[in-house]
Amino acid sequence: MAMSPTRAVLDGYVRLRQQVAVMLELARSGEWDALIERQSDYLQLADRLRQLDKEAVLDPEGLQRKAELLEAILADDLAIREQLMARRSELGHLMDTSRRQRDLHRSYGKQAASVVDASDKFGPGTP
């Protein structure tokens, strides 16, 4: 027996809600690769749900349930975005630090190498 479009839509929103909750936990635990893998599943599910949603006519109770699920999905989505923004900021800081170290090495690397080389030849300086 085939599931009604109404039931399929609500079940789809429940699955979407579960998927985004898992994604939020992955973001909070810093499992970025797993989050990216889940995101493609999330997008596929959301796309299928969009198609089902066009066919379904929800009663007031169904509309209320859908609204509750959407609210929870959007809240978790916002929390995921906040985690991603924090991660982006962290990566930006790491990139800036790395860039500064590279620039210092380019500017002073040869001089630093010759100071180290001189101390090897002549021994440590006198205090």
Buried (B, 14 or more C-beta within 10 A) or exposed (E): EEEEBBEBBBEBBEBBBEBBBBBBBBBEEEBBEBBEEBBEEBEEBBEBBEEBBEEBEBEEEBEEBBEEBEEBBEEBBEBBEEBEEEBEEEEEEEEEEEEEEEEEEEEEEEEEEEEEEEEEEEEEEEE
